[in-house]
Amino acid sequence: MGDKGNKTDEYIVCYAPTMITTNGIWEGDNPLDYSLPLFILQLTLVVAATRIFVFLLKPFRQPRVIAEILGGVMLGPSVLGKNKTFANAVFPLRSVMVIETMANVGLLYFLFLVGVEMDITILRSVGKKAVTAAIAGMILPFILGGACAVLLNDKKNSEMNQGTYILFIGVALSVTAFPVLARILAELKLINTDLGRLALSSALINDVCAWILLALAIAMAENETSSFTSLWVLLSGAAFVAFCVYAVRPAASWIVKKTPEGESFSEFYISLILAGVMVSGFITDAIGTHAVFGAFVFGLAIPSGPLGVTLVEKLEDFVSGLLLPLFFAISGLKTNIGLVQGSHTWTIIIVVIFLACIGKIVGTLAVAIFYQMPIREGATLGLLMNTKGLVEMIVLNVGKDQKIFDEESFAVMVVITLLMTGIIVPFVSIIYRPSRRNIYYNRRTLQILKPDAEFRVLVCVHSPRNVPTMINLIEASNPTKGSPICVYVLHLVELSGRTSAMLIVHNTNKPEHAALNRTEAQSDHIINAFKNYEQHTSYVSVHPLTAMSPYPTMHDDICNLAEDKRVSLIIVPFHKQQTVDGGMETINVAFRTINQNVLANAPCSVGILVDRGLSGSNRLVSNQTSHHVAVMFFGGPDDREALCYGWRMLEHTGINLTLMRFVPGEQVSRPVRQQHGSGLDGPSVVTVETENDIDKLLDDKLINEFRMRYGNDNSVDYLEKVVNNGEETVAVIRTMDDIHDLFIVGRGQGMISPLTAGLTDWSECPEMGAIGDLLASSDFAATASILVVQQYVGTGSNDDGLETPNGYGGDEYNNNVDINHHSAPPRGQTVFNTDRISPHNL
């Protein structure tokens, strides 16, 4: 057993069948002399090396494939393998067969999963621009690959078929790794841009073409003695594909139909399919193509839907996390970087990388010019299409096994793969920086939103559990012909190591097809629920979107989308959910971080929704909606925004509103707005500031306007409560009726009110504000949902392009306007109810 690339090196390895497991070190056995403990050690080292490089390369946003190859290179003859003692002890020649076999088994099942998750019906929705870019991005690099073959093959073996060599180099340099590209685009926040969608669509087409070329290249490489034999291989491969389409797929569909909806699939069927992967690999290997081709086609034959979801969930973590790194590690173990030496070799590497990149860039630039795209975007697309990954490594490994590449050529091509993929992220970051243009729009808050203007709201959803209350909240927000509601539904999905590329492309360009995995099934469920609501109500438009990012940067996607869509309000779900016994438990701590970052960076007002079941109506008919809403008003911009939202809801015929204003008693000081560099010696300190005077005037003006408008409305209850400290405030809140479905409160950012003094000392979630945290706490016995509102204040009055508004709450920047000028549209005839008006009223 020796190196296939050099027939002069031949070895005879004696293999003892009994040397599988050791009798134990206490018997004097060395575990490394036995195949099973040795394989376990090798697998552990490979996974550990891979994870180390993943951690080291994470700040540079490099794809995982680079870490996996580098892990193998580190363990191979380039670094640790130089030590003969280490090489002979950990990776002896007798163990190569075992580790390579397991690596190929892992590759087999991984490509089966790729086939299961890949929905080629997406190709139907791909536009002409993507097809043209994919073809142009393959032809020129393939031609240049032929030229590169001359440079790389100056020491060519005379027995090597020149055409086969050129074909392998051309395929290796022209393919685009679709899964790797999808993750790079997601990391660069380009996944939802036009450029990102075009790159993904082009890469998907390129990937399909690459598989066809790979099958052709393998057929020619393994059967170079006779062209007639190659023809038989291709015909046999076509017959296998036809068998999978017309036999395997109907059988899998029958399994799906036979299994009742919601029931788990029989273990017999699952075992049969998993065995079918092996059989498919055996058949395609026997007919002359690679075993992975059979597994991939067999995976494509599995229909998308619950069966595919089950298979992915059972296999993905084990195959992707444990077995697949073995394949890349084997590639690294075969690579001896020490053979890549001398200025001549490195010059060839640089020239090949340059020609390959230029080929892609020129091809995509031509498409960009034809379709009148910016030149910078065309060059960026060309760079992105140079992403390499699994298909290229398969090509290189098959080429080495078939003696098409010698040791040096293989090492050179691995280095080229690493460098070409590694330079993409930094180069794209330099060349293509879609600068965040300053988007100026007027309707950043509810208070300055005109009554006859469209209300745009961005609703963020983590899971289907958030959907019913969000829909009821939107319905309660009173969509009308004069002021329709445009809802952008953003499903927040974590971009983790196991996120499939097809899930990413699915969420950027959704055709009608079955879900590929559980996350996608959740996304479909969420979208269908909102779409169903849209169909059963009037004056509401729903636009589903997906943010797929790591949790620490997900707020960027939310805020950028809010600014791009010019929304007035972002609604995010609270990071806790109600338990059966009425308590609150944390769902995911990362959700809290997202909310905090959104509050700090939002370009408009923000609402955090504590979901306790807004159960006034789960029916999707607007005239059946009935909710009791309570607004608690302490004063300040956030409370004014909360009142304006309640004001908008009040225009709905099914909404009853209680406005409770908390008025400081004679024993307390005036509220203080927090200033940079200022401090407080205690709650009783009296501070008189012009800004606080303005806040007080704006509060009074808004309250007076509201009372003048709805003072005789029998659906409105206005109460004023005089309190002197936080303890009295809590006591008043606890005495409120339990008929309310929803509390709307201001977050109170920047305000220090003596009415809430002491409450913040025990806050579990300070980002909710004193009152919001109190209402959302586990010890507050309430079944009402809570919306904590923060008003967008910008950097100062009119510094961010805000115009003088005419909204629900009047004009907070113009105090000389008649209060009747901004009154909300009339609701019709109302009846004055003296029983529900406090003595402090009119």
C-alpha positions in Angstrom: 0.0 0.0 0.0 1.7 3.1 -1.1 1.4 6.4 -2.8 -0.6 6.0 -6.0 1.0 9.0 -7.5 4.4 7.4 -7.6 4.7 3.7 -8.6 8.3 3.4 -7.4 7.1 3.6 -3.7 5.5 0.3 -2.8 4.8 -1.0 0.6 3.5 -4.3 2.1 1.4 -3.8 5.2 0.7 -6.8 7.3 -2.7 -6.6 8.9 -3.7 -8.8 11.9 -7.5 -9.3 12.1 -7.2 -9.8 15.9 -5.7 -6.4 16.5 -8.9 -4.4 16.6 -9.2 -3.7 20.4 -6.6 -3.8 23.1 -6.5 -6.0 26.1 -5.6 -3.0 28.2 -2.5 -1.2 29.3 -2.3 -3.4 32.4 -1.6 -6.3 30.1 1.2 -4.4 28.6 -0.6 -3.6 25.3 0.0 -0.2 23.6 -3.4 1.1 22.5 -1.9 2.8 19.5 -1.0 -0.7 18.1 -4.7 -1.5 17.8 -7.0 0.0 15.1 -10.0 1.1 17.1 -8.2 3.1 19.9 -5.9 4.5 17.3 -8.9 5.6 15.1 -10.6 7.2 18.2 -7.4 9.2 18.9 -7.1 10.3 15.3 -10.7 11.4 15.2 -10.3 13.3 18.4 -7.2 15.1 17.2 -8.9 16.0 13.9 -11.9 17.4 15.6 -9.8 19.3 18.2 -7.5 20.7 15.5 -10.5 21.8 13.4 -12.2 23.5 16.3 -8.9 25.3 17.2 -8.7 26.8 13.7 -12.4 27.7 13.7 -11.8 29.7 16.9 -8.7 31.3 15.6 -10.2 32.3 12.2 -13.6 33.4 13.6 -12.5 37.1 14.0 -11.4 37.1 10.3 -14.8 35.6 9.3 -13.2 32.8 7.4 -15.4 29.9 6.3 -15.2 26.6 8.2 -13.8 24.7 5.3 -10.5 26.6 5.6 -10.3 25.6 9.3 -10.9 22.0 8.5 -8.3 21.8 5.8 -5.7 23.7 7.9 -6.5 21.2 10.8 -5.5 18.4 8.5 -2.4 20.3 7.2 -1.3 20.9 10.8 -1.5 17.1 11.7 0.0 16.1 8.3 3.6 16.0 7.0 3.7 19.8 6.8 3.8 20.5 10.5 3.4 17.8 13.2 3.9 15.0 10.7 7.5 16.2 10.2 8.2 14.5 13.5 8.6 10.8 12.4 7.9 9.6 16.0 4.5 11.5 15.9 3.7 10.4 12.4 4.5 6.7 13.0 2.7 6.6 16.3 -0.5 8.6 15.5 -0.9 8.3 11.7 1.0 5.1 10.8 0.6 3.8 7.3 -1.5 0.8 8.4 -4.2 3.2 9.7 -4.7 5.1 6.5 -7.2 2.6 5.1 -9.4 2.8 8.2 -9.4 6.6 8.5 -9.9 7.1 4.7 -12.8 4.7 4.7 -14.5 6.5 7.5 -13.8 9.8 5.9 -15.5 8.6 2.7 -18.5 7.2 4.6 -18.9 10.7 6.3 -18.6 12.3 2.8 -21.2 9.9 1.5 -23.8 10.8 4.1 -23.0 14.5 4.0 -23.6 14.7 0.3 -26.8 12.7 0.8 -27.9 15.4 3.2 -26.9 18.1 0.7 -29.1 16.4 -1.9 -32.0 16.1 0.6 -31.8 19.8 1.5 -31.2 21.0 -2.0 -34.4 22.0 -3.8 -33.6 22.2 -7.5 -37.1 23.7 -8.1 -35.5 27.0 -7.0 -33.7 26.9 -10.4 -37.1 27.7 -12.0 -37.3 31.0 -10.2 -33.7 32.0 -11.2 -33.6 35.0 -13.6 -31.7 35.3 -16.8 -29.1 37.5 -15.2 -28.1 34.8 -12.7 -27.9 32.1 -15.4 -25.8 34.4 -17.6 -23.5 35.3 -14.7 -23.1 31.6 -13.8 -22.2 30.5 -17.3 -19.9 33.5 -17.9 -18.3 32.8 -14.5 -17.5 29.2 -15.5 -16.5 29.3 -19.2 -13.6 31.8 -19.0 -12.1 30.3 -15.8 -12.4 26.9 -17.4 -10.5 28.1 -20.5 -7.9 29.8 -18.3 -7.7 26.5 -16.3 -6.5 24.8 -19.4 -3.7 27.4 -19.7 -2.9 26.9 -16.0 -2.6 23.2 -16.6 0.4 23.9 -18.8 2.1 25.8 -15.9 1.2 23.2 -13.3 2.1 20.2 -15.5 5.6 21.0 -16.5 6.7 17.8 -14.9 3.8 15.8 -16.2 3.9 12.0 -16.0 4.0 10.7 -19.6 1.3 8.2 -18.9 -1.1 11.0 -17.8 -3.9 11.9 -20.3 -3.4 15.6 -21.1 -7.2 16.1 -21.8 -8.1 14.6 -18.4 -5.6 16.7 -16.6 -6.9 19.9 -18.3 -10.5 18.9 -17.4 -9.6 18.3 -13.7 -7.8 21.7 -13.5 -10.6 23.4 -15.3 -13.3 22.0 -13.0 -11.2 22.8 -9.9 -10.7 26.4 -10.9 -14.1 27.2 -12.3 -16.5 25.7 -9.7 -18.1 27.8 -7.0 -18.8 26.3 -3.6 -22.5 27.2 -3.1 -22.7 26.2 0.7 -19.5 28.1 1.5 -20.6 31.2 -0.5 -23.9 31.3 1.3 -22.2 31.4 4.7 -19.7 34.1 3.5 -22.6 36.3 2.3 -24.4 35.8 5.6 -21.3 36.8 7.5 -20.8 39.9 5.3 -24.4 41.0 5.8 -24.9 40.8 2.0 -27.4 37.9 2.1 -30.5 40.2 1.7 -29.0 42.5 -0.9 -29.5 42.3 -4.6 -25.9 41.4 -5.1 -26.2 38.6 -2.5 -29.3 37.1 -4.1 -27.6 37.2 -7.5 -24.5 35.6 -6.2 -26.5 32.8 -4.5 -28.6 32.1 -7.6 -25.5 32.0 -9.8 -23.6 29.8 -7.4 -26.5 27.3 -7.3 -26.5 27.0 -11.1 -22.7 26.7 -11.0 -22.9 24.0 -8.3 -25.3 21.9 -10.5 -22.9 22.3 -13.5 -20.0 21.4 -11.3 -21.6 18.1 -10.4 -22.1 17.2 -14.0 -18.5 18.1 -14.8 -17.3 16.2 -11.8 -19.1 13.0 -13.0 -17.6 13.5 -16.5 -14.1 14.1 -15.1 -14.3 11.0 -12.9 -15.6 8.9 -15.8 -12.7 10.0 -18.0 -10.1 9.6 -15.2 -11.0 6.1 -14.2 -11.5 4.8 -17.7 -8.9 6.5 -19.7 -8.0 3.3 -21.6 -11.0 3.3 -23.8 -13.4 6.1 -24.8 -16.0 3.4 -25.4 -15.8 2.5 -21.6 -16.3 6.1 -20.7 -19.4 6.2 -22.8 -20.7 3.2 -20.9 -20.0 4.9 -17.6 -21.9 8.0 -18.6 -24.9 5.9 -19.9 -24.9 3.9 -16.7 -24.8 7.0 -14.6 -27.8 8.5 -16.6 -29.7 5.2 -16.1 -29.0 5.5 -12.3 -30.3 9.0 -12.3 -33.5 7.9 -14.1 -33.9 5.1 -11.6 -33.8 7.6 -8.7 -36.3 9.9 -10.4 -38.8 7.3 -11.5 -38.4 4.6 -8.8 -36.8 6.1 -5.6 -38.8 9.4 -5.6 -42.2 7.8 -6.0 -41.3 5.2 -3.3 -40.3 8.0 -0.9 -43.5 10.0 -1.7 -45.5 6.8 -0.9 -43.8 6.6 2.5 -44.8 10.2 3.2 -48.4 9.6 2.2 -48.6 6.4 4.2 -47.4 8.2 7.4 -50.2 10.3 9.0 -49.5 14.0 9.3 -47.8 14.8 12.6 -46.7 11.2 13.2 -43.1 10.1 13.3 -41.8 8.0 10.5 -41.3 4.3 11.0 -37.7 3.3 12.0 -38.0 0.6 9.3 -38.4 3.3 6.6 -35.6 5.5 8.0 -33.2 2.5 8.2 -34.2 1.5 4.6 -33.4 5.0 3.3 -30.0 5.1 5.2 -29.1 1.7 3.8 -30.2 3.0 0.4 -27.5 5.7 0.6 -24.9 2.9 0.9 -26.4 0.9 -1.9 -26.4 4.0 -4.2 -22.8 4.6 -3.4 -21.9 1.0 -4.1 -23.8 1.1 -7.5 -22.2 4.3 -8.7 -18.8 3.2 -7.6 -19.3 -0.1 -9.4 -20.3 1.5 -12.7 -17.3 3.7 -12.7 -18.3 7.0 -11.2 -17.5 8.1 -7.6 -19.7 6.7 -4.7 -20.6 10.3 -3.6 -22.4 10.9 -6.9 -24.8 8.1 -6.1 -25.4 9.4 -2.6 -26.0 12.9 -3.8 -28.5 11.9 -6.5 -30.3 9.6 -4.0 -30.6 12.6 -1.7 -32.1 14.7 -4.5 -34.7 11.9 -5.0 -36.1 12.4 -1.4 -39.0 14.8 -1.6 -38.8 18.0 0.5 -41.0 18.0 3.5 -41.4 16.1 6.8 -39.3 13.1 5.6 -36.4 15.3 4.6 -36.7 17.1 8.0 -36.5 13.9 9.9 -33.5 12.6 8.0 -31.6 15.9 8.4 -32.3 16.0 12.1 -31.1 12.4 12.6 -27.9 12.8 10.7 -26.7 16.4 10.5 -24.9 16.9 13.7 -23.1 13.6 13.7 -22.1 13.7 10.0 -21.3 17.5 9.8 -19.6 17.8 13.2 -17.7 14.5 13.4 -17.3 12.6 10.1 -17.0 15.3 7.5 -14.0 17.0 9.1 -12.3 13.7 8.6 -12.5 14.1 4.8 -10.9 17.6 4.9 -8.4 16.4 7.4 -7.4 13.5 5.1 -6.9 16.1 2.3 -4.6 18.1 4.7 -2.8 14.9 5.7 -2.0 14.2 2.1 -0.7 17.7 1.6 3.0 18.3 2.2 3.5 22.1 2.1 7.2 21.4 2.2 7.0 20.4 -1.5 5.8 23.9 -2.4 9.1 25.6 -2.4 11.2 27.8 -4.6 10.3 31.1 -6.3 9.2 29.3 -9.4 6.5 27.2 -7.7 5.2 30.2 -5.7 5.1 32.3 -8.9 3.0 29.6 -10.5 0.6 29.7 -7.6 0.3 33.5 -7.7 -0.2 33.4 -11.5 -2.9 30.6 -11.3 -4.8 32.5 -8.5 -4.6 35.7 -10.5 -5.8 34.0 -13.7 -8.6 32.2 -12.0 -9.8 35.3 -10.2 -9.5 37.4 -13.3 -11.4 34.9 -15.3 -14.4 35.0 -12.9 -14.2 38.8 -12.5 -14.0 39.5 -16.3 -16.9 37.1 -16.9 -19.1 38.7 -14.3 -18.0 42.2 -15.3 -19.2 41.5 -18.8 -22.6 40.4 -17.4 -22.6 43.5 -15.2 -22.0 45.8 -18.1 -24.6 44.1 -20.2 -27.2 44.4 -17.5 -26.1 47.9 -16.5 -24.9 47.0 -13.0 -22.3 49.1 -11.2 -18.8 48.0 -12.1 -17.9 47.6 -8.4 -20.8 45.1 -7.9 -19.6 43.1 -11.0 -16.1 42.8 -9.7 -17.4 41.9 -6.2 -19.6 39.2 -7.8 -16.6 37.8 -9.6 -14.6 37.6 -6.3 -17.5 35.9 -4.5 -17.8 33.3 -7.3 -14.2 32.3 -6.6 -15.3 30.6 -3.4 -14.0 27.0 -3.2 -15.1 24.1 -1.1 -16.2 20.5 -1.1 -16.6 19.8 -4.8 -13.1 21.1 -5.5 -11.6 19.0 -2.7 -13.4 15.9 -4.1 -11.9 16.8 -7.6 -8.4 17.1 -6.1 -8.7 13.9 -4.0 -10.0 11.8 -7.0 -7.3 13.4 -9.2 -4.6 12.3 -6.7 -6.0 8.8 -6.3 -6.1 8.4 -10.1 -2.5 9.6 -10.4 -3.6 12.8 -12.3 -1.9 14.9 -9.6 1.4 14.1 -8.1 2.4 15.1 -4.6 3.6 18.5 -5.5 0.7 19.3 -7.9 -1.8 18.3 -5.2 -0.1 20.4 -2.6 0.0 23.4 -4.9 -3.8 23.0 -5.7 -4.6 22.8 -2.0 -2.7 26.0 -1.3 -4.5 27.6 -4.2 -7.8 26.5 -2.8 -7.0 27.9 0.7 -5.7 31.2 -0.7 -8.5 31.8 -3.2 -11.2 31.2 -0.6 -9.3 33.0 2.2 -8.8 36.3 0.3 -12.5 36.7 -0.5 -13.8 38.1 2.8 -11.0 40.8 3.2 -11.1 41.7 -0.5 -14.9 42.0 -0.7 -14.8 44.1 2.5 -12.4 46.5 0.9 -13.9 46.6 -2.6 -17.6 46.5 -1.8 -18.7 48.6 1.1 -22.4 49.4 0.7 -22.2 52.5 2.8 -25.1 53.1 5.1 -26.6 56.1 3.4 -28.3 58.5 5.7 -32.0 57.8 5.1 -34.1 60.8 6.1 -37.7 60.2 6.8 -40.2 62.0 8.9 -42.4 59.2 10.5 -39.9 57.8 13.0 -42.4 58.0 15.9 -46.1 57.5 16.4 -46.4 60.9 17.9 -45.4 62.6 14.7 -47.2 60.2 12.4 -50.1 61.9 10.6 -53.5 60.4 11.2 -54.0 59.8 7.4 -50.5 58.4 6.8 -49.5 54.7 6.4 -48.3 53.1 9.6 -45.3 51.0 9.0 -44.3 48.6 11.7 -41.4 46.0 11.8 -42.5 42.9 13.8 -39.7 40.7 14.9 -40.5 37.0 15.6 -38.3 34.3 17.1 -40.8 31.4 16.9 -44.4 30.6 16.1 -45.2 31.2 19.8 -44.8 34.9 19.2 -47.3 35.0 16.3 -50.9 35.1 17.8 -50.2 38.0 20.2 -48.3 40.0 17.5 -51.3 39.5 15.1 -53.8 40.6 17.7 -51.6 43.6 18.5 -51.5 44.6 14.9 -55.3 44.2 14.6 -55.8 46.4 17.7 -53.6 49.1 16.1 -56.6 50.1 14.0 -55.8 49.6 10.3 -58.1 51.9 8.3 -58.4 53.1 4.7 -57.0 56.4 5.6 -54.1 54.9 7.7 -53.4 51.4 6.5 -50.8 49.3 8.3 -47.8 47.9 6.5 -46.3 45.1 8.5 -42.8 43.8 7.8 -42.6 40.4 9.5 -38.9 39.6 10.3 -38.2 36.0 11.4 -35.0 36.1 13.4 -32.9 33.0 12.8 -29.5 32.4 14.3 -26.7 31.8 11.8 -25.0 28.8 13.5 -22.5 26.2 12.4 -25.2 23.8 11.4 -27.3 26.3 9.3 -27.7 24.8 5.8 -26.9 26.9 2.8 -30.3 25.9 1.3 -32.0 27.4 4.3 -30.1 30.7 3.6 -31.1 30.8 -0.1 -34.6 29.8 0.8 -35.0 32.8 3.0 -33.7 35.2 0.4 -35.8 33.9 -2.5 -38.9 31.9 -1.4 -40.6 29.9 -4.1 -43.5 27.7 -3.2 -42.0 24.5 -1.9 -42.0 22.3 1.1 -39.9 23.0 4.2 -36.4 21.6 4.2 -35.8 21.5 7.9 -37.4 22.4 11.2 -36.2 26.0 11.1 -37.6 26.5 7.6 -40.9 24.8 8.7 -41.1 27.4 11.5 -40.5 30.2 9.1 -43.2 28.9 6.8 -45.6 28.6 9.7 -45.0 32.2 10.8 -45.4 33.6 7.3 -48.5 31.6 6.6 -50.1 32.8 9.8 -49.5 36.4 8.9 -50.5 35.9 5.3 -53.7 34.3 6.5 -54.4 37.3 8.7 -53.7 39.6 5.7 -56.3 37.7 3.6 -59.0 37.9 6.3 -58.6 41.6 7.2 -58.6 44.9 5.4 -56.0 47.7 5.1 -53.1 45.5 6.2 -50.2 44.5 4.0 -47.7 41.8 5.1 -44.2 41.5 3.9 -42.3 38.5 5.3 -38.5 38.7 5.6 -35.8 36.8 7.4 -32.7 38.0 9.3 -30.1 35.2 9.5 -27.2 36.4 11.6 -25.2 35.5 14.6 -27.1 36.8 17.7 -24.4 39.4 18.6 -24.9 41.3 15.3 -28.6 40.5 14.6 -29.6 44.0 15.8 -27.8 45.5 12.8 -30.1 43.6 10.5 -33.2 44.8 12.4 -32.1 48.4 12.5 -30.9 48.5 8.9 -34.1 47.0 7.7 -36.2 49.4 9.8 -34.4 52.3 8.3 -34.5 51.0 4.7 -38.3 50.4 5.0 -38.9 53.7 6.9 -40.9 52.2 9.7 -42.3 54.1 12.6 -42.2 51.3 15.2 -40.1 48.2 15.8 -41.8 45.5 18.0 -39.5 42.9 19.5 -40.6 40.0 21.8 -39.5 39.9 25.4 -36.8 37.3 26.2 -39.0 35.6 28.8 -42.2 33.6 28.4 -45.0 32.9 30.8 -45.1 29.4 32.4 -48.1 27.4 33.3 -48.1 28.6 36.9 -48.0 32.2 35.8 -44.3 32.8 36.3 -41.8 34.1 33.8 -38.9 32.0 32.5 -36.1 33.0 30.2 -36.2 31.5 26.7 -32.8 32.6 25.5 -30.5 35.1 27.1 -29.3 36.1 23.6 -32.8 37.5 22.9 -32.3 40.0 25.7 -29.0 41.2 24.3 -30.7 41.7 20.9 -33.4 43.8 22.5 -30.9 45.9 24.4 -28.9 46.6 21.2 -32.1 47.4 19.3 -33.1 50.0 22.0 -29.6 51.6 21.7 -29.4 51.7 17.9 -32.9 51.9 16.5 -33.7 54.6 13.9 -37.3 54.8 15.1 -39.5 54.0 18.2 -39.2 50.6 19.7 -41.7 48.4 21.6 -40.8 45.3 23.7 -43.8 43.0 23.9 -44.2 40.8 26.9 -46.5 38.0 25.7 -49.0 36.8 28.2 -51.6 36.0 25.6 -53.4 39.0 24.1 -56.5 36.9 24.2 -59.2 39.4 23.6 -59.7 38.0 20.1 -57.9 35.2 18.3 -60.5 35.5 15.5 -59.3 37.1 12.3 -62.3 39.3 11.7 -61.6 42.9 12.6 -65.1 43.8 13.8 -65.0 41.0 16.4 -61.8 42.4 18.1 -62.4 43.4 21.7 -59.6 44.5 24.0 -59.2 46.5 27.3 -56.0 48.6 27.1 -54.4 50.5 29.9 -51.9 53.3 29.4 -49.8 54.4 32.4 -48.6 57.9 32.1 -45.8 59.4 34.2 -44.4 61.9 31.8 -41.6 62.2 29.3 -41.1 61.3 25.6 -41.6 57.5 26.1 -44.9 58.0 27.9 -46.1 60.4 25.3 -45.3 57.8 22.6 -47.1 55.1 24.6 -50.2 57.4 24.9 -50.1 58.0 21.1 -50.1 54.3 20.5 -53.0 53.9 22.8 -54.7 56.8 21.0 -54.3 55.1 17.7 -55.8 51.9 19.1 -58.7 53.9 20.5 -59.9 54.7 17.0 -60.8 50.9 16.7 -64.4 50.3 17.6 -63.6 47.3 19.8 -61.0 49.0 22.0 -61.6 50.3 25.5 -58.9 52.4 26.9 -57.9 53.4 30.4 -55.5 56.2 30.7 -54.0 56.4 34.2 -51.9 59.5 34.9 -49.6 59.5 37.9 -49.3 63.0 39.4 -46.6 63.8 42.0 -47.9 64.9 45.3 -46.7 67.9 47.3 -44.1 65.9 49.2 -42.0 65.0 46.1 -39.6 66.9 43.9 -40.0 67.4 40.2 -38.8 64.7 37.8 -35.3 65.2 36.5 -34.0 64.4 33.1 -30.7 62.6 33.3 -27.8 64.6 31.8 -24.3 63.6 31.0 -21.9 64.6 33.8 -24.8 65.3 36.2 -25.6 63.3 39.3 -28.2 63.1 42.1 -27.5 63.2 45.8 -30.9 61.7 46.6 -34.5 61.4 45.5 -35.5 64.6 47.2 -33.1 66.9 45.3 -35.0 69.6 43.4 -33.6 70.4 40.0 -35.1 73.0 37.7 -34.1 72.7 34.1 -35.6 74.3 31.0 -35.8 70.9 29.3 -37.9 69.5 32.2 -40.2 72.5 31.9 -40.7 71.8 28.2 -41.4 68.1 29.0 -44.0 69.1 31.5 -45.6 71.5 29.0 -45.6 68.8 26.3 -47.1 66.2 28.7 -49.9 68.6 29.8 -50.6 69.6 26.2 -50.9 66.0 25.0 -53.1 65.0 28.0 -55.4 68.1 27.5 -55.7 67.4 23.8 -56.6 63.7 24.5 -59.2 64.7 27.2 -60.8 67.3 25.0 -61.1 64.8 22.2 -62.4 61.8 24.3 -63.7 63.4 27.4 -67.3 62.2 26.6 -66.4 58.9 25.1 -67.9 55.9 27.0 -65.0 53.7 25.9 -62.4 55.9 27.6 -61.6 56.0 31.3 -59.3 58.8 32.4 -57.9 58.6 35.9 -55.3 60.6 37.8 -53.5 59.2 40.8 -51.6 61.3 43.2 -48.6 59.4 44.6 -45.5 60.5 46.5 -43.0 57.7 46.0 -42.4 54.3 44.3 -44.1 52.4 47.0 -47.4 54.2 46.5 -47.0 53.8 42.7 -46.8 50.1 43.1 -49.8 50.0 45.4 -51.9 51.9 42.9 -50.9 49.6 40.0 -51.7 46.5 42.0 -55.2 47.8 42.6 -56.0 48.0 38.9 -58.8 45.8 37.5 -57.8 42.5 36.0 -60.0 43.1 33.0 -57.1 44.6 31.0 -55.6 42.6 28.1 -52.7 45.0 27.5 -50.7 47.5 29.4 -48.8 50.1 27.4 -46.1 51.9 29.3 -43.1 54.2 28.4 -39.6 52.9 29.1 -38.7 56.2 30.7 -35.2 56.5 29.2 -33.2 59.3 30.6 -35.9 60.3 33.2 -35.4 60.0 36.9 -38.9 60.3 38.5 -39.5 60.3 42.2 -42.7 58.4 41.5 -40.6 55.4 40.6 -37.8 55.9 43.1 -36.5 52.7 44.5 -38.1 50.5 41.9 -35.0 50.4 39.8 -32.9 49.1 42.7 -34.5 45.7 42.3 -34.9 45.6 38.6 -34.3 42.3 36.8 -34.4 43.9 33.4 -33.4 47.6 33.5 -33.9 47.9 29.8 -37.7 47.6 30.4 -37.8 50.7 32.6 -39.0 50.8 36.2 -42.7 50.2 35.4 -42.2 47.8 32.6 -39.9 45.7 34.7 -42.4 45.7 37.5 -45.3 44.6 35.3 -43.1 41.9 33.5 -41.8 40.4 36.7 -42.8 37.0 37.9 -44.2 38.3 41.2 -46.6 40.6 39.6 -49.9 38.7 39.4 -51.3 39.7 36.1 -52.4 38.0 32.9 -52.2 41.0 30.7 -49.6 41.5 28.0 -47.2 44.5 28.3 -45.8 46.7 25.6 -42.9 48.8 26.8 -42.4 51.8 24.4 -39.3 53.8 23.7 -39.7 56.9 21.6 -37.1 57.8 19.0 -35.5 61.1 20.0 -32.6 61.3 17.5 -29.6 63.5 18.3 -31.7 66.6 19.0 -34.5 68.5 17.6 -34.6 68.4 13.8 -31.0 67.3 13.6 -32.0 64.1 11.8 -34.2 65.5 9.2 -37.4 65.5 11.1 -40.0 67.9 9.8 -42.6 69.7 11.8 -45.2 66.9 12.2 -49.0 66.7 12.5 -49.6 63.6 14.4 -51.8 61.9 17.0 -50.1 63.6 19.8 -49.6 67.0 18.3 -46.3 68.7 17.6 -43.7 68.4 20.4 -41.4 70.8 18.6 -44.0 73.5 18.1 -45.8 74.6 21.3 -47.8 77.4 19.8 -50.1 75.3 17.7 -53.8 75.2 18.6 -54.5 71.9 20.4 -57.5 71.2 18.3 -55.5 71.4 15.1 -54.0 67.9 15.6 -57.0 66.1 16.8 -57.5 62.5 15.6 -60.2 61.7 13.1 -63.7 61.5 14.7 -65.0 58.1 15.8 -68.6 59.1 15.5 -71.3 59.8 18.1 -70.1 59.2 21.7 -71.8 59.4 25.1 -70.4 61.2 28.1 -69.9 58.9 31.0 -69.6 60.8 34.3 -69.1 57.7 36.4 -65.8 56.9 34.7 -64.3 60.3 34.9 -62.2 61.2 37.9 -62.7 64.4 39.9 -59.5 65.7 38.3 -61.2 65.6 34.9 -63.1 68.4 33.1 
